Amino acid sequence: MSAAAVRLAVSGVRARGFSLIEVVIGVGIFAAALVPMMDLVTSSTRMSVSAGRMLEATLHGQTLLQALAELEPAEFPPVATGDETVVLQDGAPAAPGQGPRWQALAAYYARPTSFAMQRRALARRLAGGELAVRVEIVWTSTPGEADRTQTVSLQTLSTPRNWD
């Protein structure tokens, strides 16, 4: 036995360490603090995915809306005055339009998107000949949350001024 160990044994002082109860209490406190932190990380990831989907759906809708607004009247599918007509919709064939720009737009619309969304483009001819064009996109905010859907609706007015 070393001299230091003999001195500790003689004086009645033992080497200091953590008892089992102290270790159990420490692990319990750590676990209690870890659960809310993990929930925070999961929640922030879910919100990030939801925000990314909102951004992508909005940009997709703006692209469709801009392409529809720039079509010439002869290229646009027939739209009656006052009635809202569906010109593009997922799961349905595109309305019959004319010209290569309409065909290119219909081909872009038919391409798959990076996540599941339901898209619909509607048009209504106004009394002055203008077209009120609206694009609606509906999607599930995050995977696994089928009851939480989000919608973006964008609209513009396409006037004869745009057609020249």
C-alpha positions in Angstrom: 0.0 0.0 0.0 1.3 3.4 -0.8 1.9 6.1 1.8 -1.0 8.2 0.5 -3.4 5.3 0.7 -2.2 4.5 4.2 -2.8 8.1 5.3 -6.4 8.0 3.8 -7.2 4.7 5.6 -5.8 5.9 8.9 -7.6 9.3 8.8 -10.9 7.7 7.9 -11.3 9.7 4.7 -12.2 7.7 1.6 -11.5 8.6 -2.1 -14.3 10.8 -3.3 -16.4 9.7 -6.4 -20.1 9.7 -7.4 -22.5 7.3 -5.7 -24.9 5.3 -7.8 -27.9 7.5 -6.7 -26.0 10.6 -7.9 -25.3 9.0 -11.3 -29.0 7.9 -11.7 -30.3 11.4 -10.8 -27.8 13.0 -13.2 -28.9 10.7 -16.1 -32.5 11.4 -15.3 -32.0 15.2 -15.4 -30.1 14.8 -18.7 -32.9 12.7 -20.2 -35.5 15.1 -19.0 -33.7 18.0 -20.8 -33.0 15.9 -23.9 -36.7 15.1 -24.7 -37.8 18.8 -25.3 -34.6 19.5 -27.3 -35.3 16.5 -29.6 -38.9 17.7 -30.0 -37.6 21.2 -30.9 -35.3 19.7 -33.6 -38.2 17.6 -35.0 -40.6 20.6 -35.0 -38.1 22.9 -36.7 -37.4 20.2 -39.4 -41.1 19.8 -40.1 -41.5 23.6 -40.4 -38.6 23.8 -42.7 -40.0 21.2 -45.0 -43.4 22.9 -44.9 -41.8 26.3 -45.8 -39.9 24.7 -48.6 -43.0 23.2 -50.1 -44.8 26.6 -49.8 -42.0 28.3 -51.7 -41.9 25.6 -54.4 -45.7 25.6 -54.8 -45.8 29.4 -55.1 -43.0 29.5 -57.6 -44.6 26.8 -59.6 -47.9 28.7 -59.6 -46.2 31.9 -60.6 -44.6 30.2 -63.5 -47.9 28.7 -64.7 -49.7 32.0 -64.2 -47.1 34.0 -66.1 -47.2 31.6 -69.0 -51.0 31.7 -69.1 -51.1 35.5 -69.0 -48.6 35.8 -71.9 -50.6 33.6 -74.3 -52.2 35.3 -77.4 -56.0 35.2 -77.5 -55.9 32.8 -80.5 -53.6 30.4 -78.5 -55.8 30.3 -75.4 -58.5 27.7 -75.0 -62.1 28.9 -75.6 -63.4 30.7 -72.6 -67.0 32.1 -72.4 -67.6 35.6 -71.1 -68.5 35.5 -67.5 -68.0 31.8 -66.9 -64.9 30.4 -65.1 -63.5 27.6 -67.2 -60.9 25.1 -66.1 -58.1 25.1 -68.7 -55.6 22.9 -66.8 -56.2 20.4 -64.0 -54.3 17.5 -62.7 -55.8 14.2 -63.7 -57.6 15.7 -66.7 -56.5 16.5 -70.2 -55.6 20.1 -71.0 -58.3 22.2 -72.6 -57.9 22.4 -76.4 -55.6 25.4 -77.1 -53.9 26.4 -80.2 -50.3 27.1 -81.1 -46.8 26.0 -79.9 -46.8 28.1 -76.8 -50.0 26.5 -75.5 -48.6 23.1 -76.3 -45.3 23.9 -74.5 -47.3 25.1 -71.4 -49.4 21.9 -71.4 -46.2 19.8 -71.6 -44.7 21.8 -68.7 -47.9 21.3 -66.7 -47.9 17.5 -67.4 -44.3 17.1 -66.0 -44.2 15.5 -62.5 -43.6 17.8 -59.6 -41.1 17.2 -56.8 -43.9 16.4 -54.3 -47.6 15.6 -54.6 -49.8 18.6 -55.3 -53.1 19.2 -56.9 -53.0 22.0 -59.5 -55.8 23.8 -61.3 -55.8 26.7 -63.7 -59.0 28.6 -64.4 -59.9 31.5 -66.7 -62.8 33.8 -67.0 -63.3 36.2 -69.9 -64.5 39.6 -68.8 -66.9 41.9 -70.8 -64.1 44.0 -72.1 -62.3 40.9 -73.6 -59.7 40.6 -70.8 -59.0 37.3 -69.2 -59.0 36.8 -65.4 -56.6 33.9 -64.9 -56.3 32.0 -61.6 -54.0 29.2 -60.5 -54.8 27.1 -57.4 -52.3 24.6 -55.9 -53.2 22.4 -52.9 -50.7 20.1 -51.1 -50.1 18.3 -47.8 -47.9 20.5 -45.7 -45.6 17.7 -44.5 -45.3 14.0 -45.1 -47.5 12.0 -42.7 -49.9 14.8 -42.0 -52.7 14.0 -44.5 -55.2 16.2 -42.7 -53.0 19.3 -42.9 -53.4 20.7 -46.4 -52.2 24.1 -47.6 -53.4 26.1 -50.5 -51.9 28.9 -52.6 -54.1 30.8 -55.1 -52.6 33.3 -57.5 -54.5 35.4 -60.1 -53.8 38.0 -62.7 -55.6 39.9 -65.4 -54.5 39.4 -69.0 -55.5 42.4 -71.0 -55.3 43.1 -74.8 -52.3 45.4 -73.9 -50.3 42.2 -73.0 -51.2 40.6 -76.4 -49.4 43.2 -78.6 
